[in-house]
Amino acid sequence: MDIIKLTKEHHDLVLKLFGPDAADYYFLINELIDHHYEGPSFHAYGEYEDGQLYSLLLNNFNNVTYYSRTDRGISGYQGVLNRLTYSKLSGPSRWMKKFMPLVKVRSDSLSHMGVVRRIQARRRYPELKLHTISSEEEAGKHYDLLSSTKEYEMTATRDDYIKTEMKRLRETSDRTVYLSLDGRMISSCGTVRESRNSAIVIGVVTHPEYRNQGYGSEVLIGLFESLLQEGKFPYLFYSNPAARRVYKNIGMIEVCEWRVAMVEPHQPLRLPDSDVRA
């Protein structure tokens, strides 16, 4: 069994590796496509034999992720880890725990990952229009909404937040959507890493004065509807039991337990490439 460096020529093998699980992991597959399988801070490797991939290891900037459809040993990747830069491991918990003995763990947290393929709940407030932030005024209202909650500790000033958020929304395909009543932003959520058929949903928040009235579900359903109409599956990462119930009621399918481990930063060792085949 060889460990090979993956290129875009291996894409069909990668799709075959994911097989029926592909729709559960489009956000990972799209990372490979968007980065053309390689770059200064992006590397992909696979466990290969007889024309078939059995697992893959993805190093995106400071993060390492591993995927396999079957329970396999990971000792073959130890030499690869020595030449990568990373400070975080993330991925399906049952696979990522295999890497724990190879690194010095600073913190280890478990959550869940899910995907929405279809919506099974109806909007409670169809008369409320779903807005997308596109102006500094809206970004400022979003800052005010986040600041109203205990969940978000805003370290940036309002002006700095507006500047950073508008730059992010202009320069990426990400979006932040919201509902408003009487000119006040009352609930919002957004996306990161939006790509051709996937988007990671983040930042679900409702003003404390408007909670337990269905506005959080309402803004999520609106965003999910828009994404699915565009052919993009929404992906969610969560550890809060209440959020889990809301997502499942809307139609989310739970995929796996997800592990994120912050580890002692690793810089690559200068080793020969004898253990990796192109």
C-alpha positions in Angstrom: 0.0 0.0 0.0 1.5 3.3 -1.1 0.9 6.9 0.2 0.6 9.1 -2.9 0.3 12.9 -3.3 -3.0 13.6 -4.9 -3.5 15.8 -7.9 -6.5 16.8 -9.9 -5.9 13.7 -12.1 -7.0 11.6 -9.1 -10.3 13.3 -8.8 -12.4 10.4 -10.1 -10.6 8.1 -7.6 -11.5 10.5 -4.8 -15.2 10.5 -5.8 -15.1 6.7 -5.9 -13.6 6.7 -2.4 -16.4 8.8 -1.0 -19.0 6.8 -3.0 -22.5 7.1 -1.5 -21.1 9.3 1.3 -20.1 12.1 -1.2 -23.2 14.2 -0.5 -22.3 14.1 3.2 -18.9 15.6 2.5 -19.2 17.9 -0.5 -17.6 20.7 1.6 -14.4 18.6 1.7 -14.5 17.5 -1.9 -15.0 21.1 -3.0 -11.9 22.2 -1.0 -9.9 19.8 -3.2 -11.5 21.2 -6.4 -11.2 24.8 -5.4 -7.5 24.5 -4.6 -6.9 22.3 -7.7 -5.6 19.6 -5.2 -2.4 21.5 -4.4 -1.0 24.9 -3.3 1.6 26.5 -1.0 -0.6 25.8 2.0 -2.8 23.0 0.6 -1.8 19.4 0.3 -3.7 16.1 -0.3 -2.5 12.6 0.1 -4.1 9.2 -0.4 -3.6 5.6 0.5 -3.4 3.8 -2.8 -3.2 0.3 -4.2 -4.1 -1.4 -7.5 -5.7 1.7 -8.9 -7.9 2.4 -5.9 -7.9 4.9 -3.1 -8.7 3.7 0.4 -8.3 6.9 2.4 -7.2 10.5 2.1 -5.4 13.0 4.3 -6.0 16.7 3.6 -3.8 19.5 4.9 -5.5 22.9 4.4 -3.3 25.7 5.9 -3.0 24.7 9.6 -5.6 22.0 9.6 -5.4 18.2 9.0 -8.4 16.2 8.1 -8.7 12.5 7.4 -11.4 10.4 5.7 -12.0 6.8 5.0 -15.1 4.8 4.5 -13.7 1.8 6.4 -11.8 1.3 9.6 -8.1 1.4 8.6 -4.7 1.9 10.3 -3.1 5.3 9.8 0.5 4.5 10.4 1.3 5.0 6.7 0.6 8.7 7.1 3.0 9.2 10.0 5.8 10.2 7.5 3.5 12.6 5.7 2.6 14.3 9.0 6.3 15.0 9.6 6.4 17.2 6.5 3.2 19.2 7.1 2.4 22.4 8.9 -0.6 22.2 11.2 -1.9 23.1 14.6 -5.4 21.5 14.4 -6.9 18.1 13.6 -10.5 17.9 12.6 -12.8 15.4 11.1 -15.0 12.4 11.9 -14.2 11.6 15.5 -13.8 7.8 15.1 -11.0 8.4 12.5 -9.3 11.5 14.0 -8.8 9.8 17.4 -6.4 7.4 15.6 -4.0 10.4 15.2 -4.1 11.5 18.8 -1.1 9.3 19.8 1.0 11.0 17.1 0.6 14.6 18.3 0.7 16.6 21.4 -2.9 17.6 22.1 -3.6 21.0 23.7 -7.4 20.7 23.6 -9.9 18.2 22.3 -13.6 18.9 21.7 -16.5 16.8 20.2 -19.5 18.1 18.3 -21.6 16.8 15.5 -21.8 17.4 11.8 -25.0 17.3 9.7 -26.3 18.1 6.3 -29.7 19.3 5.0 -30.8 17.7 1.7 -34.4 18.7 1.9 -36.6 20.8 4.2 -39.4 19.2 6.1 -40.6 22.2 8.1 -42.7 25.2 6.9 -42.0 28.8 7.5 -44.0 30.2 10.4 -43.7 33.8 9.3 -43.8 33.7 5.5 -44.7 37.4 5.4 -41.2 38.3 6.7 -38.7 38.9 3.9 -35.3 37.3 4.1 -32.6 40.0 3.6 -29.0 39.6 2.7 -26.4 41.9 4.2 -25.0 44.1 1.5 -24.4 47.5 3.1 -22.4 49.0 6.0 -25.7 50.0 7.7 -26.8 46.4 7.7 -23.4 45.2 8.9 -23.7 47.6 11.8 -27.1 46.3 12.7 -25.6 42.8 12.6 -22.9 43.9 15.1 -25.6 45.2 17.4 -27.5 41.9 17.2 -24.4 39.9 18.1 -23.6 42.3 20.9 -27.0 41.8 22.4 -26.3 38.2 23.2 -24.2 36.4 25.8 -23.0 33.8 23.2 -20.9 36.3 21.2 -18.2 38.3 22.9 -17.4 41.1 20.5 -13.8 42.1 20.8 -13.7 44.3 17.7 -15.1 47.8 17.7 -18.3 48.4 15.7 -16.4 50.3 13.0 -13.7 47.6 12.7 -16.4 44.8 12.5 -18.2 46.6 9.7 -15.0 47.1 7.7 -13.9 43.4 8.2 -17.3 42.0 7.5 -18.0 44.0 4.4 -14.5 43.0 3.0 -15.3 39.3 3.7 -18.7 39.5 2.0 -17.3 41.4 -1.0 -14.3 39.1 -1.6 -15.9 35.7 -1.0 -19.1 33.9 -2.0 -20.2 33.8 1.7 -23.4 35.5 2.8 -25.2 36.7 5.9 -29.0 36.7 5.9 -31.4 38.2 8.5 -35.0 39.0 9.5 -36.1 42.4 10.8 -39.0 43.8 12.6 -39.7 47.5 12.8 -36.2 48.3 11.4 -34.5 46.1 14.0 -32.4 43.0 13.0 -33.9 40.2 15.2 -32.4 37.0 13.8 -29.6 36.0 11.4 -27.3 33.3 10.2 -24.7 33.0 7.5 -22.4 30.9 5.5 -18.6 30.3 5.0 -16.8 28.3 2.4 -19.7 28.5 0.0 -18.8 26.6 -3.2 -20.5 24.9 -6.2 -22.7 22.5 -4.2 -22.0 23.1 -0.5 -22.0 25.8 2.2 -21.2 25.7 5.9 -23.8 27.5 7.9 -22.6 29.5 10.9 -23.6 32.3 13.3 -27.2 31.4 14.0 -28.4 34.1 16.5 -31.6 35.6 17.7 -32.0 38.8 19.8 -32.8 37.8 23.4 -36.1 39.7 23.3 -37.3 37.6 20.3 -36.3 34.1 21.4 -38.6 31.1 21.7 -40.9 32.5 19.0 -39.5 30.5 16.0 -37.4 33.3 14.4 -34.2 31.3 14.6 -35.9 28.4 12.7 -37.4 31.0 10.3 -34.1 32.5 9.2 -32.5 29.1 8.9 -35.3 27.8 6.7 -35.0 30.8 4.5 -31.3 30.3 4.1 -31.7 26.6 3.5 -34.3 27.2 0.8 -32.0 29.7 -1.0 -29.0 27.3 -0.8 -30.9 24.2 -2.0 -32.5 26.2 -4.8 -29.0 27.0 -5.9 -27.9 23.4 -5.7 -25.9 23.8 -2.5 -26.2 21.5 0.5 -26.1 23.3 3.8 -23.7 21.7 6.4 -23.9 22.4 10.1 -21.5 21.8 13.0 -23.0 21.9 16.5 -22.7 20.8 20.1 -25.7 22.5 21.6 -28.6 20.0 22.2 -31.2 22.7 21.6 -29.6 23.7 18.3 -29.5 20.0 17.3 -33.3 19.7 17.9 -34.0 22.7 15.8 -31.8 21.5 12.9 -33.3 18.0 13.0 -36.9 19.5 13.0 -36.1 21.4 9.9 -34.7 18.4 8.1 -31.0 18.0 8.9 -29.5 14.5 8.7 -26.8 13.9 11.3 -23.7 12.5 9.6 -21.2 11.9 12.3 -19.6 12.9 15.6 -17.0 15.6 14.7 -13.7 16.0 16.5 -11.6 19.2 16.7 -8.2 18.9 18.4 -5.9 21.8 18.9 -2.4 20.4 18.9 1.1 21.7 19.5 2.0 23.6 16.3 4.0 21.4 14.0 6.5 22.6 11.4 7.6 20.3 8.6 10.8 18.3 9.0 13.0 18.3 5.9 12.8 14.6 5.0 13.3 12.9 1.7 10.1 12.0 -0.2 10.9 8.3 -0.3 7.7 7.5 1.6 5.4 9.4 -0.8 4.9 8.6 -4.4 3.5 11.2 -6.8 
